[in-house]
Amino acid sequence: MISVLSIIEDTMVDGPGFRTAIYCAGCQHQCPGCHNPQSWDFEGGRAMTTDDIMRIIEADPYANVTFSGGDPMYQPEGFAELARAIHDRTHKDIWCYTGFTYETLLTNPRQRALLEQIDVLVDGPFIKAQRDETLIFRGSRNQRIIDVQASMAQGHAVTLNYSIAL
């Protein structure tokens, strides 16, 4: 079960291309300037099963998937189960936004199990003093876009660069 605030279909702001974004309830980071403070409440969502969410994901064969929130890393077992179902039943990639750093997630076995199912991780807390509106798919300069599978293979964070074509 995952506590879900909302599921947005065909969004283009939470990763490249069309995406189905699952916004979960609960975040202890509570970053000043957060664009989604209503997601901080762990009791604010509704419980959904992996099958419930998969029906929505599979209904759009062209949209990839993004986990956001809140912070999905506070619900690692539920999101790891969902990620495994996505990989088993579709060819979609998975992006995940978290206020934790990649390195911190590696040290927590529950969060690492989810991390291992993710294709791309946008990590780090939003820092208002480092806000940069020219960045794509992230809000502040400290946040990284990480190729998780390459990072696991190489033993260090491998970042990806995205920019807006002008």
SULJOBEL-V277496 format. One record per backbone hydrogen bond with DSSP energy under -0.5 kcal/mol. NH is the residue of the N-H (numbers start at 1). CO is the residue of the C=O. E is the energy in kcal/mol with one decimal. If there is no record, write none. Layout:
nh-><NH NH>
co-><CO CO>
e-><E E>
This chain:
nh-><2 4 4 5 6 8 9 11 19 20 21 21 22 22 23 23 24 24 25 26 27 34 37 39 40 44 46 48 53 54 55 56 57 58 59 60 60 61 63 64 65 66 67 68 68 70 71 72 74 75 76 79 80 81 82 83 84 85 86 87 88 89 90 95 96 97 98 105 106 107 107 108 108 109 112 113 114 115 116 117 118 119 120 121 122 123 123 124 125 128 130 131 132 135 141 143 144 146 146 147 148 148 149 151 152 153 154 155 156 159 160 162 165 166>
co-><48 2 46 23 23 21 7 19 11 64 8 19 20 66 6 21 22 68 3 39 40 31 34 36 37 41 4 2 49 50 51 52 53 54 55 56 57 59 60 18 93 20 95 22 66 39 26 97 71 72 73 75 76 77 78 79 80 81 82 83 84 85 86 65 120 67 122 101 102 103 104 104 105 107 108 109 110 111 112 114 115 94 94 146 96 121 144 100 99 126 127 128 139 132 130 140 123 121 144 158 119 146 119 147 148 149 150 151 151 157 145 160 163 164>
e-><-2.4 -0.9 -2.7 -2.9 -1.5 -2.4 -0.6 -2.2 -1.8 -3.1 -2.9 -0.6 -0.5 -3.1 -2.9 -0.7 -0.6 -2.1 -2.5 -2.9 -1.8 -2.0 -0.6 -2.1 -1.7 -1.4 -2.5 -2.4 -2.1 -2.8 -2.0 -1.0 -2.4 -3.2 -0.9 -0.5 -1.0 -0.6 -0.8 -2.1 -2.4 -2.4 -2.9 -2.9 -0.5 -0.5 -2.2 -0.7 -2.1 -2.0 -0.6 -2.2 -2.4 -2.2 -2.1 -2.8 -2.3 -2.1 -2.5 -2.5 -2.5 -2.4 -1.8 -2.4 -2.1 -2.5 -2.4 -2.2 -1.5 -0.6 -1.2 -0.5 -1.0 -0.6 -3.1 -1.7 -1.0 -2.9 -2.5 -2.2 -1.6 -1.9 -2.1 -2.3 -3.0 -0.7 -1.9 -2.3 -0.6 -0.6 -1.9 -1.6 -2.2 -1.5 -2.5 -1.7 -1.0 -3.3 -0.7 -2.8 -1.8 -1.1 -0.6 -2.2 -2.7 -1.9 -2.3 -1.9 -1.0 -0.6 -3.4 -0.5 -0.5 -0.5>
